[in-house]
Amino acid sequence: MQNTIRVERARYKITQAELAEKVDVSRQTIHAIETGKFVPSTVLALKISRFFNTKLEEIFLLDNEIED
């Protein structure tokens, strides 16, 4: 799973620690998600997308998108 969290953080000018505090996880968790070492739970993914006021699928992208 790929994500655009780092890009969104830059757009909002916030650190990993600030985002972590807003979504109630550790900074290490945000780092692990950004680097692809951890796949967030559905609840956490929703919290992150809600914080950035964007659609879930604009932040989290499947590596192998299913094509019609």
C-alpha positions as semicolon CSV with decimal commas, in nm:
position;residue;x (nm);y (nm);z (nm)
1;M;0,000;0,000;0,000
2;Q;0,128;0,342;-0,093
3;N;0,025;0,670;0,064
4;T;0,061;1,045;0,027
5;I;0,079;1,132;0,395
6;R;0,420;1,295;0,365
7;V;0,291;1,517;0,084
8;E;-0,021;1,609;0,282
9;R;0,188;1,689;0,591
10;A;0,405;1,920;0,382
11;R;0,095;2,089;0,241
12;Y;-0,039;2,144;0,594
13;K;0,309;2,227;0,727
14;I;0,289;1,981;1,017
15;T;0,536;1,732;1,157
16;Q;0,490;1,361;1,207
17;A;0,456;1,428;1,579
18;E;0,181;1,686;1,526
19;L;-0,016;1,452;1,300
20;A;0,033;1,167;1,544
21;E;-0,110;1,376;1,825
22;K;-0,414;1,473;1,617
23;V;-0,499;1,112;1,530
24;D;-0,396;0,968;1,868
25;V;-0,099;0,748;1,772
26;S;0,278;0,769;1,819
27;R;0,512;0,956;1,587
28;Q;0,675;0,620;1,513
29;T;0,341;0,489;1,384
30;I;0,310;0,779;1,140
31;H;0,670;0,721;1,027
32;A;0,603;0,348;0,975
33;I;0,290;0,423;0,770
34;E;0,472;0,680;0,555
35;T;0,756;0,438;0,480
36;G;0,520;0,150;0,402
37;K;0,630;-0,064;0,695
38;F;0,287;-0,054;0,860
39;V;-0,063;-0,067;0,715
40;P;-0,300;0,138;0,931
41;S;-0,630;0,007;1,059
42;T;-0,943;0,124;0,885
43;V;-1,022;0,354;1,177
44;L;-0,676;0,513;1,172
45;A;-0,684;0,555;0,793
46;L;-1,021;0,728;0,824
47;K;-0,891;0,957;1,100
48;I;-0,594;1,056;0,884
49;S;-0,806;1,125;0,576
50;R;-1,056;1,320;0,782
51;F;-0,776;1,529;0,937
52;F;-0,652;1,620;0,588
53;N;-1,011;1,674;0,470
54;T;-0,963;1,448;0,171
55;K;-1,095;1,119;0,040
56;L;-0,944;0,803;0,182
57;E;-0,848;0,675;-0,163
58;E;-0,659;0,996;-0,237
59;I;-0,425;0,927;0,057
60;F;-0,404;0,548;0,053
61;L;-0,341;0,367;-0,275
62;L;-0,330;-0,006;-0,333
63;D;-0,008;-0,132;-0,493
64;N;-0,200;-0,349;-0,738
65;E;-0,507;-0,151;-0,839
66;I;-0,774;-0,375;-0,989
67;E;-0,837;-0,276;-1,349
68;D;-1,163;-0,341;-1,532
